[in-house]
Amino acid sequence: MKTNTAFYKKRATILACATLAILAFTIANMAQTADLTITIKSIKGNKGNLMIGVGELQNPKSMKGDMARITNKTTTVQIKEVAKRAC
């Protein structure tokens, strides 16, 4: 049986290029976001929850946030994948 090595080489090259493109896109996308941890201390009172949000007010879809319980007059919220902004 005759094999078409040119076809398989072309196929392997295309597959390698596609894999590298996906990897480059993933790395670039990861560099544009970061996890943000916010700790607030000296809160008056020890009851309830505190809602914390970050983002651009002009773009409500960019807003991310979470709610955390107040314990010992302190609360900590971790917000995942917050978009990085250039200053």
N, CA, C and O atoms as a CHARMM CRD file, in Angstrom:
* protein
*
  348
    1    1 MET  N      0.83800  -1.17000   0.00000 PROA 1      0.00000
    2    1 MET  CA     0.00000   0.00000   0.00000 PROA 1      0.00000
    3    1 MET  C      0.88900   1.24200   0.00000 PROA 1      0.00000
    4    1 MET  O      1.85400   1.32300   0.76000 PROA 1      0.00000
    5    2 LYS  N      0.56500   2.18300  -0.83600 PROA 2      0.00000
    6    2 LYS  CA     1.36300   3.38200  -1.00700 PROA 2      0.00000
    7    2 LYS  C      0.84700   4.47400  -0.06700 PROA 2      0.00000
    8    2 LYS  O     -0.35500   4.73500  -0.01700 PROA 2      0.00000
    9    3 THR  N      1.76600   5.11800   0.68600 PROA 3      0.00000
   10    3 THR  CA     1.36800   6.20900   1.57700 PROA 3      0.00000
   11    3 THR  C      1.73800   7.54100   0.95200 PROA 3      0.00000
   12    3 THR  O      2.72100   7.65300   0.22000 PROA 3      0.00000
   13    4 ASN  N      0.95100   8.52500   1.24800 PROA 4      0.00000
   14    4 ASN  CA     1.17600   9.86500   0.72000 PROA 4      0.00000
   15    4 ASN  C      1.84700  10.68600   1.81600 PROA 4      0.00000
   16    4 ASN  O      1.16600  11.34600   2.60000 PROA 4      0.00000
   17    5 THR  N      3.18000  10.64900   1.87600 PROA 5      0.00000
   18    5 THR  CA     3.91600  11.34300   2.93500 PROA 5      0.00000
   19    5 THR  C      3.76600  12.85100   2.84700 PROA 5      0.00000
   20    5 THR  O      3.76700  13.52400   3.87700 PROA 5      0.00000
   21    6 ALA  N      3.64000  13.39400   1.66300 PROA 6      0.00000
   22    6 ALA  CA     3.46200  14.84400   1.51500 PROA 6      0.00000
   23    6 ALA  C      2.16200  15.28800   2.18700 PROA 6      0.00000
   24    6 ALA  O      2.11600  16.32900   2.84200 PROA 6      0.00000
   25    7 PHE  N      1.11300  14.49300   2.01600 PROA 7      0.00000
   26    7 PHE  CA    -0.17400  14.80200   2.64600 PROA 7      0.00000
   27    7 PHE  C     -0.04000  14.79000   4.16400 PROA 7      0.00000
   28    7 PHE  O     -0.52600  15.70400   4.83100 PROA 7      0.00000
   29    8 TYR  N      0.61100  13.77200   4.71800 PROA 8      0.00000
   30    8 TYR  CA     0.75500  13.65900   6.17200 PROA 8      0.00000
   31    8 TYR  C      1.65500  14.76400   6.73800 PROA 8      0.00000
   32    8 TYR  O      1.40100  15.26200   7.83500 PROA 8      0.00000
   33    9 LYS  N      2.69100  15.14700   6.01100 PROA 9      0.00000
   34    9 LYS  CA     3.55100  16.24900   6.45900 PROA 9      0.00000
   35    9 LYS  C      2.77500  17.56200   6.48400 PROA 9      0.00000
   36    9 LYS  O      2.89500  18.34200   7.42900 PROA 9      0.00000
   37   10 LYS  N      1.98500  17.80100   5.44900 PROA 10     0.00000
   38   10 LYS  CA     1.18400  19.02000   5.37700 PROA 10     0.00000
   39   10 LYS  C      0.16000  19.03100   6.52800 PROA 10     0.00000
   40   10 LYS  O     -0.05400  20.05100   7.18300 PROA 10     0.00000
   41   11 ARG  N     -0.44800  17.89000   6.74300 PROA 11     0.00000
   42   11 ARG  CA    -1.44200  17.75800   7.82300 PROA 11     0.00000
   43   11 ARG  C     -0.80100  17.99900   9.18500 PROA 11     0.00000
   44   11 ARG  O     -1.38100  18.69500  10.01800 PROA 11     0.00000
   45   12 ALA  N      0.37400  17.44300   9.42700 PROA 12     0.00000
   46   12 ALA  CA     1.08400  17.63100  10.69100 PROA 12     0.00000
   47   12 ALA  C      1.49100  19.09000  10.87600 PROA 12     0.00000
   48   12 ALA  O      1.42600  19.61100  11.98900 PROA 12     0.00000
   49   13 THR  N      1.90700  19.75100   9.80400 PROA 13     0.00000
   50   13 THR  CA     2.28800  21.16500   9.87700 PROA 13     0.00000
   51   13 THR  C      1.08300  22.03100  10.22500 PROA 13     0.00000
   52   13 THR  O      1.18400  22.92700  11.06300 PROA 13     0.00000
   53   14 ILE  N     -0.04000  21.77400   9.59500 PROA 14     0.00000
   54   14 ILE  CA    -1.26700  22.53800   9.88300 PROA 14     0.00000
   55   14 ILE  C     -1.69300  22.31400  11.32400 PROA 14     0.00000
   56   14 ILE  O     -2.06400  23.26400  12.01300 PROA 14     0.00000
   57   15 LEU  N     -1.64500  21.07900  11.78700 PROA 15     0.00000
   58   15 LEU  CA    -2.02600  20.75900  13.16600 PROA 15     0.00000
   59   15 LEU  C     -1.09000  21.44400  14.16200 PROA 15     0.00000
   60   15 LEU  O     -1.54800  21.95900  15.18200 PROA 15     0.00000
   61   16 ALA  N      0.20500  21.45600  13.88100 PROA 16     0.00000
   62   16 ALA  CA     1.17100  22.11800  14.76000 PROA 16     0.00000
   63   16 ALA  C      0.93100  23.62200  14.79700 PROA 16     0.00000
   64   16 ALA  O      0.99000  24.23000  15.86600 PROA 16     0.00000
   65   17 CYS  N      0.66200  24.23100  13.64200 PROA 17     0.00000
   66   17 CYS  CA     0.39600  25.67200  13.59500 PROA 17     0.00000
   67   17 CYS  C     -0.87800  26.01900  14.34800 PROA 17     0.00000
   68   17 CYS  O     -0.92300  27.02800  15.05200 PROA 17     0.00000
   69   18 ALA  N     -1.90400  25.20500  14.21000 PROA 18     0.00000
   70   18 ALA  CA    -3.15500  25.44500  14.92500 PROA 18     0.00000
   71   18 ALA  C     -2.95300  25.33400  16.43000 PROA 18     0.00000
   72   18 ALA  O     -3.48600  26.14000  17.19200 PROA 18     0.00000
   73   19 THR  N     -2.19200  24.34900  16.85300 PROA 19     0.00000
   74   19 THR  CA    -1.90900  24.17200  18.27500 PROA 19     0.00000
   75   19 THR  C     -1.14300  25.36700  18.82800 PROA 19     0.00000
   76   19 THR  O     -1.46600  25.86100  19.90900 PROA 19     0.00000
   77   20 LEU  N     -0.13700  25.83600  18.10600 PROA 20     0.00000
   78   20 LEU  CA     0.63400  27.00300  18.54400 PROA 20     0.00000
   79   20 LEU  C     -0.23400  28.26000  18.58200 PROA 20     0.00000
   80   20 LEU  O     -0.08300  29.08400  19.48500 PROA 20     0.00000
   81   21 ALA  N     -1.13400  28.41800  17.62200 PROA 21     0.00000
   82   21 ALA  CA    -2.02200  29.58200  17.60300 PROA 21     0.00000
   83   21 ALA  C     -2.95300  29.56800  18.81300 PROA 21     0.00000
   84   21 ALA  O     -3.16600  30.60500  19.44200 PROA 21     0.00000
   85   22 ILE  N     -3.50100  28.41900  19.13700 PROA 22     0.00000
   86   22 ILE  CA    -4.38000  28.30100  20.30600 PROA 22     0.00000
   87   22 ILE  C     -3.60200  28.57700  21.58200 PROA 22     0.00000
   88   22 ILE  O     -4.09600  29.27300  22.46800 PROA 22     0.00000
   89   23 LEU  N     -2.41400  28.05100  21.68600 PROA 23     0.00000
   90   23 LEU  CA    -1.57400  28.28000  22.86000 PROA 23     0.00000
   91   23 LEU  C     -1.22700  29.76400  23.00000 PROA 23     0.00000
   92   23 LEU  O     -1.29200  30.30800  24.10300 PROA 23     0.00000
   93   24 ALA  N     -0.86500  30.41700  21.90900 PROA 24     0.00000
   94   24 ALA  CA    -0.52600  31.84800  21.95000 PROA 24     0.00000
   95   24 ALA  C     -1.74300  32.67800  22.35100 PROA 24     0.00000
   96   24 ALA  O     -1.61500  33.61900  23.13400 PROA 24     0.00000
   97   25 PHE  N     -2.91200  32.34600  21.82700 PROA 25     0.00000
   98   25 PHE  CA    -4.13700  33.06500  22.18100 PROA 25     0.00000
   99   25 PHE  C     -4.45500  32.88300  23.66500 PROA 25     0.00000
  100   25 PHE  O     -4.83900  33.84100  24.33600 PROA 25     0.00000
  101   26 THR  N     -4.30100  31.68400  24.17500 PROA 26     0.00000
  102   26 THR  CA    -4.58000  31.40700  25.58300 PROA 26     0.00000
  103   26 THR  C     -3.63600  32.18400  26.48700 PROA 26     0.00000
  104   26 THR  O     -4.07300  32.76800  27.47900 PROA 26     0.00000
  105   27 ILE  N     -2.35600  32.19900  26.16200 PROA 27     0.00000
  106   27 ILE  CA    -1.37600  32.92400  26.97100 PROA 27     0.00000
  107   27 ILE  C     -1.65700  34.42200  26.92600 PROA 27     0.00000
  108   27 ILE  O     -1.59300  35.08700  27.95900 PROA 27     0.00000
  109   28 ALA  N     -1.96600  34.96200  25.75500 PROA 28     0.00000
  110   28 ALA  CA    -2.27200  36.38800  25.63300 PROA 28     0.00000
  111   28 ALA  C     -3.52700  36.73900  26.41300 PROA 28     0.00000
  112   28 ALA  O     -3.59500  37.79700  27.03900 PROA 28     0.00000
  113   29 ASN  N     -4.51600  35.86500  26.38000 PROA 29     0.00000
  114   29 ASN  CA    -5.76200  36.11900  27.10000 PROA 29     0.00000
  115   29 ASN  C     -5.54400  36.04200  28.60800 PROA 29     0.00000
  116   29 ASN  O     -6.15400  36.80600  29.35600 PROA 29     0.00000
  117   30 MET  N     -4.69000  35.13900  29.06600 PROA 30     0.00000
  118   30 MET  CA    -4.40600  35.01600  30.49500 PROA 30     0.00000
  119   30 MET  C     -3.68300  36.26100  31.00200 PROA 30     0.00000
  120   30 MET  O     -3.88600  36.66700  32.14600 PROA 30     0.00000
  121   31 ALA  N     -2.85900  36.85900  30.18100 PROA 31     0.00000
  122   31 ALA  CA    -2.09800  38.03000  30.59000 PROA 31     0.00000
  123   31 ALA  C     -2.98700  39.25800  30.73600 PROA 31     0.00000
  124   31 ALA  O     -2.57700  40.24800  31.34300 PROA 31     0.00000
  125   32 GLN  N     -4.19900  39.20900  30.18900 PROA 32     0.00000
  126   32 GLN  CA    -5.08800  40.34800  30.23400 PROA 32     0.00000
  127   32 GLN  C     -6.01400  40.32200  31.44400 PROA 32     0.00000
  128   32 GLN  O     -6.77100  41.27000  31.65500 PROA 32     0.00000
  129   33 THR  N     -5.97000  39.27000  32.23400 PROA 33     0.00000
  130   33 THR  CA    -6.80100  39.18500  33.43400 PROA 33     0.00000
  131   33 THR  C     -5.94700  38.77200  34.62700 PROA 33     0.00000
  132   33 THR  O     -4.86600  38.20300  34.47800 PROA 33     0.00000
  133   34 ALA  N     -6.45700  39.07200  35.79900 PROA 34     0.00000
  134   34 ALA  CA    -5.76700  38.67800  37.03000 PROA 34     0.00000
  135   34 ALA  C     -6.81200  38.48200  38.12000 PROA 34     0.00000
  136   34 ALA  O     -7.90800  39.03800  38.04900 PROA 34     0.00000
  137   35 ASP  N     -6.46500  37.69100  39.12500 PROA 35     0.00000
  138   35 ASP  CA    -7.32800  37.53500  40.28700 PROA 35     0.00000
  139   35 ASP  C     -7.04100  38.67800  41.25100 PROA 35     0.00000
  140   35 ASP  O     -5.88900  39.07200  41.43300 PROA 35     0.00000
  141   36 LEU  N     -8.08900  39.20600  41.86200 PROA 36     0.00000
  142   36 LEU  CA    -7.97700  40.34900  42.75600 PROA 36     0.00000
  143   36 LEU  C     -8.51800  39.95700  44.11500 PROA 36     0.00000
  144   36 LEU  O     -9.65100  39.48900  44.22300 PROA 36     0.00000
  145   37 THR  N     -7.70800  40.14500  45.16400 PROA 37     0.00000
  146   37 THR  CA    -8.14300  39.88700  46.52900 PROA 37     0.00000
  147   37 THR  C     -8.24600  41.21600  47.26200 PROA 37     0.00000
  148   37 THR  O     -7.29100  41.99300  47.30200 PROA 37     0.00000
  149   38 ILE  N     -9.41600  41.46900  47.84000 PROA 38     0.00000
  150   38 ILE  CA    -9.66700  42.71000  48.56800 PROA 38     0.00000
  151   38 ILE  C    -10.00600  42.35300  50.00600 PROA 38     0.00000
  152   38 ILE  O    -10.91700  41.56400  50.26100 PROA 38     0.00000
  153   39 THR  N     -9.26600  42.94200  50.95100 PROA 39     0.00000
  154   39 THR  CA    -9.54200  42.76500  52.38000 PROA 39     0.00000
  155   39 THR  C     -9.88200  44.12600  52.97100 PROA 39     0.00000
  156   39 THR  O     -9.14000  45.09400  52.80200 PROA 39     0.00000
  157   40 ILE  N    -11.01300  44.18500  53.66700 PROA 40     0.00000
  158   40 ILE  CA   -11.42900  45.41600  54.32100 PROA 40     0.00000
  159   40 ILE  C    -11.48000  45.14200  55.81900 PROA 40     0.00000
  160   40 ILE  O    -12.12300  44.19600  56.27300 PROA 40     0.00000
  161   41 LYS  N    -10.78900  45.99100  56.57600 PROA 41     0.00000
  162   41 LYS  CA   -10.70100  45.82900  58.03100 PROA 41     0.00000
  163   41 LYS  C    -11.40100  46.98200  58.72700 PROA 41     0.00000
  164   41 LYS  O    -11.74500  47.98200  58.09500 PROA 41     0.00000
  165   42 SER  N    -11.61100  46.84300  60.02200 PROA 42     0.00000
  166   42 SER  CA   -12.20600  47.87800  60.88000 PROA 42     0.00000
  167   42 SER  C    -13.62500  48.24200  60.45400 PROA 42     0.00000
  168   42 SER  O    -14.00900  49.41100  60.48400 PROA 42     0.00000
  169   43 ILE  N    -14.39400  47.24100  60.06100 PROA 43     0.00000
  170   43 ILE  CA   -15.78900  47.46800  59.70700 PROA 43     0.00000
  171   43 ILE  C    -16.58300  47.61500  61.00200 PROA 43     0.00000
  172   43 ILE  O    -16.39600  46.83700  61.93800 PROA 43     0.00000
  173   44 LYS  N    -17.45800  48.59900  61.05900 PROA 44     0.00000
  174   44 LYS  CA   -18.30000  48.77900  62.24500 PROA 44     0.00000
  175   44 LYS  C    -19.34000  47.67100  62.25300 PROA 44     0.00000
  176   44 LYS  O    -20.10300  47.50700  61.30100 PROA 44     0.00000
  177   45 GLY  N    -19.35800  46.93300  63.31500 PROA 45     0.00000
  178   45 GLY  CA   -20.31800  45.83700  63.43900 PROA 45     0.00000
  179   45 GLY  C    -19.76400  44.53800  62.90500 PROA 45     0.00000
  180   45 GLY  O    -18.77700  44.51300  62.17000 PROA 45     0.00000
  181   46 ASN  N    -20.42400  43.45600  63.29100 PROA 46     0.00000
  182   46 ASN  CA   -19.98400  42.11500  62.91200 PROA 46     0.00000
  183   46 ASN  C    -21.08400  41.33400  62.22600 PROA 46     0.00000
  184   46 ASN  O    -20.96200  40.12100  62.05600 PROA 46     0.00000
  185   47 LYS  N    -22.15500  42.00000  61.82900 PROA 47     0.00000
  186   47 LYS  CA   -23.28900  41.29500  61.25300 PROA 47     0.00000
  187   47 LYS  C    -23.41200  41.61900  59.77200 PROA 47     0.00000
  188   47 LYS  O    -23.07600  42.71500  59.32500 PROA 47     0.00000
  189   48 GLY  N    -23.89300  40.65600  59.03700 PROA 48     0.00000
  190   48 GLY  CA   -24.22600  40.89000  57.63900 PROA 48     0.00000
  191   48 GLY  C    -23.13700  40.53800  56.65400 PROA 48     0.00000
  192   48 GLY  O    -22.12100  39.92400  56.97900 PROA 48     0.00000
  193   49 ASN  N    -23.40000  40.95700  55.44400 PROA 49     0.00000
  194   49 ASN  CA   -22.50400  40.70200  54.32300 PROA 49     0.00000
  195   49 ASN  C    -22.11900  42.02400  53.68900 PROA 49     0.00000
  196   49 ASN  O    -22.78700  43.04000  53.87900 PROA 49     0.00000
  197   50 LEU  N    -21.03900  41.99500  52.93600 PROA 50     0.00000
  198   50 LEU  CA   -20.59400  43.18400  52.21900 PROA 50     0.00000
  199   50 LEU  C    -20.42500  42.79700  50.75500 PROA 50     0.00000
  200   50 LEU  O    -19.74100  41.82400  50.43700 PROA 50     0.00000
  201   51 MET  N    -21.05100  43.56400  49.86600 PROA 51     0.00000
  202   51 MET  CA   -20.93100  43.32500  48.42800 PROA 51     0.00000
  203   51 MET  C    -19.84200  44.23800  47.88500 PROA 51     0.00000
  204   51 MET  O    -19.85400  45.44600  48.12400 PROA 51     0.00000
  205   52 ILE  N    -18.89500  43.64700  47.14700 PROA 52     0.00000
  206   52 ILE  CA   -17.80600  44.41300  46.55600 PROA 52     0.00000
  207   52 ILE  C    -17.79900  44.13400  45.06300 PROA 52     0.00000
  208   52 ILE  O    -17.87700  42.98300  44.63600 PROA 52     0.00000
  209   53 GLY  N    -17.70300  45.20500  44.26700 PROA 53     0.00000
  210   53 GLY  CA   -17.67400  45.05900  42.82100 PROA 53     0.00000
  211   53 GLY  C    -16.60600  45.94700  42.21200 PROA 53     0.00000
  212   53 GLY  O    -16.27700  47.00200  42.75400 PROA 53     0.00000
  213   54 VAL  N    -16.07400  45.51800  41.09000 PROA 54     0.00000
  214   54 VAL  CA   -15.07200  46.29700  40.35500 PROA 54     0.00000
  215   54 VAL  C    -15.42800  46.26200  38.87400 PROA 54     0.00000
  216   54 VAL  O    -16.06800  45.32600  38.39400 PROA 54     0.00000
  217   55 GLY  N    -15.00100  47.29500  38.16600 PROA 55     0.00000
  218   55 GLY  CA   -15.24500  47.36300  36.73000 PROA 55     0.00000
  219   55 GLY  C    -15.42800  48.78900  36.29100 PROA 55     0.00000
  220   55 GLY  O    -15.20900  49.72100  37.06400 PROA 55     0.00000
  221   56 GLU  N    -15.82900  48.96000  35.05300 PROA 56     0.00000
  222   56 GLU  CA   -16.07300  50.28200  34.49800 PROA 56     0.00000
  223   56 GLU  C    -17.55800  50.59100  34.58500 PROA 56     0.00000
  224   56 GLU  O    -18.38500  49.82300  34.09300 PROA 56     0.00000
  225   57 LEU  N    -17.89900  51.70700  35.20600 PROA 57     0.00000
  226   57 LEU  CA   -19.30300  52.07700  35.34500 PROA 57     0.00000
  227   57 LEU  C    -19.96600  52.30000  33.98800 PROA 57     0.00000
  228   57 LEU  O    -21.16300  52.05500  33.83600 PROA 57     0.00000
  229   58 GLN  N    -19.20000  52.76400  33.00300 PROA 58     0.00000
  230   58 GLN  CA   -19.74100  53.01400  31.67100 PROA 58     0.00000
  231   58 GLN  C    -20.04000  51.71400  30.93000 PROA 58     0.00000
  232   58 GLN  O    -20.78800  51.70900  29.95200 PROA 58     0.00000
  233   59 ASN  N    -19.45800  50.61700  31.39600 PROA 59     0.00000
  234   59 ASN  CA   -19.65100  49.31600  30.75600 PROA 59     0.00000
  235   59 ASN  C    -20.10200  48.30100  31.80900 PROA 59     0.00000
  236   59 ASN  O    -19.27400  47.57800  32.36400 PROA 59     0.00000
  237   60 PRO  N    -21.40400  48.24200  32.08700 PROA 60     0.00000
  238   60 PRO  CA   -21.89500  47.35600  33.15500 PROA 60     0.00000
  239   60 PRO  C    -21.53500  45.88600  32.95900 PROA 60     0.00000
  240   60 PRO  O    -21.43300  45.14800  33.93900 PROA 60     0.00000
  241   61 LYS  N    -21.34200  45.44600  31.72200 PROA 61     0.00000
  242   61 LYS  CA   -20.97800  44.04100  31.48500 PROA 61     0.00000
  243   61 LYS  C    -19.57700  43.72200  31.98000 PROA 61     0.00000
  244   61 LYS  O    -19.24400  42.55500  32.18800 PROA 61     0.00000
  245   62 SER  N    -18.74600  44.75700  32.17300 PROA 62     0.00000
  246   62 SER  CA   -17.38300  44.53500  32.65700 PROA 62     0.00000
  247   62 SER  C    -17.34200  44.35900  34.17100 PROA 62     0.00000
  248   62 SER  O    -16.32100  43.94300  34.71900 PROA 62     0.00000
  249   63 MET  N    -18.44500  44.67400  34.85200 PROA 63     0.00000
  250   63 MET  CA   -18.47500  44.61300  36.31400 PROA 63     0.00000
  251   63 MET  C    -18.39700  43.17100  36.79400 PROA 63     0.00000
  252   63 MET  O    -19.06400  42.28300  36.26300 PROA 63     0.00000
  253   64 LYS  N    -17.57100  42.95900  37.80500 PROA 64     0.00000
  254   64 LYS  CA   -17.44700  41.65700  38.46800 PROA 64     0.00000
  255   64 LYS  C    -17.46300  41.91800  39.95600 PROA 64     0.00000
  256   64 LYS  O    -17.02700  42.97700  40.40800 PROA 64     0.00000
  257   65 GLY  N    -17.95400  40.97800  40.71000 PROA 65     0.00000
  258   65 GLY  CA   -17.97700  41.17800  42.14600 PROA 65     0.00000
  259   65 GLY  C    -18.39500  39.92900  42.88700 PROA 65     0.00000
  260   65 GLY  O    -18.65100  38.87700  42.30200 PROA 65     0.00000
  261   66 ASP  N    -18.45500  40.08600  44.19700 PROA 66     0.00000
  262   66 ASP  CA   -18.85500  38.97300  45.05300 PROA 66     0.00000
  263   66 ASP  C    -19.30900  39.53200  46.39600 PROA 66     0.00000
  264   66 ASP  O    -19.05100  40.69000  46.72300 PROA 66     0.00000
  265   67 MET  N    -19.97300  38.70700  47.15000 PROA 67     0.00000
  266   67 MET  CA   -20.44500  39.09300  48.47500 PROA 67     0.00000
  267   67 MET  C    -19.70400  38.23000  49.50200 PROA 67     0.00000
  268   67 MET  O    -19.47700  37.04000  49.28700 PROA 67     0.00000
  269   68 ALA  N    -19.33600  38.85700  50.61900 PROA 68     0.00000
  270   68 ALA  CA   -18.60700  38.12400  51.65700 PROA 68     0.00000
  271   68 ALA  C    -19.18400  38.46100  53.02700 PROA 68     0.00000
  272   68 ALA  O    -19.64000  39.58000  53.26600 PROA 68     0.00000
  273   69 ARG  N    -19.15700  37.49600  53.90300 PROA 69     0.00000
  274   69 ARG  CA   -19.64200  37.67200  55.26900 PROA 69     0.00000
  275   69 ARG  C    -18.62200  38.44200  56.08400 PROA 69     0.00000
  276   69 ARG  O    -17.41600  38.24200  55.94100 PROA 69     0.00000
  277   70 ILE  N    -19.11800  39.32800  56.94300 PROA 70     0.00000
  278   70 ILE  CA   -18.25700  40.09700  57.84200 PROA 70     0.00000
  279   70 ILE  C    -17.98900  39.24700  59.07700 PROA 70     0.00000
  280   70 ILE  O    -18.92300  38.79500  59.73900 PROA 70     0.00000
  281   71 THR  N    -16.71300  39.03100  59.38700 PROA 71     0.00000
  282   71 THR  CA   -16.30100  38.25400  60.55100 PROA 71     0.00000
  283   71 THR  C    -15.17900  39.00100  61.24500 PROA 71     0.00000
  284   71 THR  O    -14.20900  39.40700  60.60500 PROA 71     0.00000
  285   72 ASN  N    -15.30700  39.18500  62.56600 PROA 72     0.00000
  286   72 ASN  CA   -14.29100  39.90000  63.34600 PROA 72     0.00000
  287   72 ASN  C    -13.98200  41.28400  62.75300 PROA 72     0.00000
  288   72 ASN  O    -12.82700  41.70600  62.70000 PROA 72     0.00000
  289   73 LYS  N    -15.01900  41.96500  62.32000 PROA 73     0.00000
  290   73 LYS  CA   -14.91800  43.31100  61.74200 PROA 73     0.00000
  291   73 LYS  C    -14.04200  43.36800  60.49600 PROA 73     0.00000
  292   73 LYS  O    -13.47700  44.41100  60.16600 PROA 73     0.00000
  293   74 THR  N    -13.93700  42.22100  59.80500 PROA 74     0.00000
  294   74 THR  CA   -13.10600  42.11800  58.60100 PROA 74     0.00000
  295   74 THR  C    -13.83500  41.27400  57.56400 PROA 74     0.00000
  296   74 THR  O    -14.59200  40.36600  57.90600 PROA 74     0.00000
  297   75 THR  N    -13.60000  41.58000  56.31300 PROA 75     0.00000
  298   75 THR  CA   -14.10400  40.73200  55.23300 PROA 75     0.00000
  299   75 THR  C    -13.06800  40.67900  54.11900 PROA 75     0.00000
  300   75 THR  O    -12.32800  41.63700  53.89300 PROA 75     0.00000
  301   76 THR  N    -13.03000  39.55300  53.43200 PROA 76     0.00000
  302   76 THR  CA   -12.11200  39.37100  52.30700 PROA 76     0.00000
  303   76 THR  C    -12.89300  38.79100  51.14400 PROA 76     0.00000
  304   76 THR  O    -13.64800  37.83000  51.29500 PROA 76     0.00000
  305   77 VAL  N    -12.69700  39.39400  49.97800 PROA 77     0.00000
  306   77 VAL  CA   -13.35700  38.93000  48.75700 PROA 77     0.00000
  307   77 VAL  C    -12.28800  38.68100  47.71100 PROA 77     0.00000
  308   77 VAL  O    -11.38100  39.49300  47.53200 PROA 77     0.00000
  309   78 GLN  N    -12.39900  37.54600  47.01700 PROA 78     0.00000
  310   78 GLN  CA   -11.50200  37.28900  45.89500 PROA 78     0.00000
  311   78 GLN  C    -12.34300  37.27600  44.63000 PROA 78     0.00000
  312   78 GLN  O    -13.27800  36.48700  44.49100 PROA 78     0.00000
  313   79 ILE  N    -11.98900  38.16800  43.71000 PROA 79     0.00000
  314   79 ILE  CA   -12.69000  38.27000  42.44300 PROA 79     0.00000
  315   79 ILE  C    -11.77800  37.71400  41.36400 PROA 79     0.00000
  316   79 ILE  O    -10.66200  38.19800  41.17300 PROA 79     0.00000
  317   80 LYS  N    -12.25000  36.70500  40.66500 PROA 80     0.00000
  318   80 LYS  CA   -11.43100  36.00900  39.66500 PROA 80     0.00000
  319   80 LYS  C    -11.51900  36.69400  38.30400 PROA 80     0.00000
  320   80 LYS  O    -12.55700  37.23800  37.92800 PROA 80     0.00000
  321   81 GLU  N    -10.42100  36.65500  37.59000 PROA 81     0.00000
  322   81 GLU  CA   -10.31400  37.09500  36.20100 PROA 81     0.00000
  323   81 GLU  C    -10.81300  38.51800  35.97000 PROA 81     0.00000
  324   81 GLU  O    -11.67800  38.75700  35.12700 PROA 81     0.00000
  325   82 VAL  N    -10.26100  39.44800  36.72300 PROA 82     0.00000
  326   82 VAL  CA   -10.56300  40.85800  36.54700 PROA 82     0.00000
  327   82 VAL  C     -9.68800  41.37400  35.40600 PROA 82     0.00000
  328   82 VAL  O     -8.49100  41.09000  35.36100 PROA 82     0.00000
  329   83 ALA  N    -10.28100  42.12300  34.49500 PROA 83     0.00000
  330   83 ALA  CA    -9.53600  42.64400  33.34700 PROA 83     0.00000
  331   83 ALA  C     -8.48800  43.64900  33.81500 PROA 83     0.00000
  332   83 ALA  O     -8.77800  44.54800  34.60300 PROA 83     0.00000
  333   84 LYS  N     -7.25400  43.47900  33.31100 PROA 84     0.00000
  334   84 LYS  CA    -6.18900  44.43500  33.60600 PROA 84     0.00000
  335   84 LYS  C     -6.36900  45.63100  32.70200 PROA 84     0.00000
  336   84 LYS  O     -6.80000  45.50700  31.55500 PROA 84     0.00000
  337   85 ARG  N     -6.03300  46.79500  33.23400 PROA 85     0.00000
  338   85 ARG  CA    -6.11300  48.03600  32.45200 PROA 85     0.00000
  339   85 ARG  C     -4.75300  48.70900  32.43500 PROA 85     0.00000
  340   85 ARG  O     -4.01700  48.68500  33.42100 PROA 85     0.00000
  341   86 ALA  N     -4.43800  49.30100  31.31400 PROA 86     0.00000
  342   86 ALA  CA    -3.19200  50.07400  31.22200 PROA 86     0.00000
  343   86 ALA  C     -3.44100  51.44500  31.82500 PROA 86     0.00000
  344   86 ALA  O     -4.48000  52.05700  31.57500 PROA 86     0.00000
  345   87 CYS  N     -2.49700  51.93000  32.61400 PROA 87     0.00000
  346   87 CYS  CA    -2.64500  53.24600  33.24700 PROA 87     0.00000
  347   87 CYS  C     -2.16600  54.33800  32.32100 PROA 87     0.00000
  348   87 CYS  O     -2.21200  55.51500  32.67900 PROA 87     0.00000
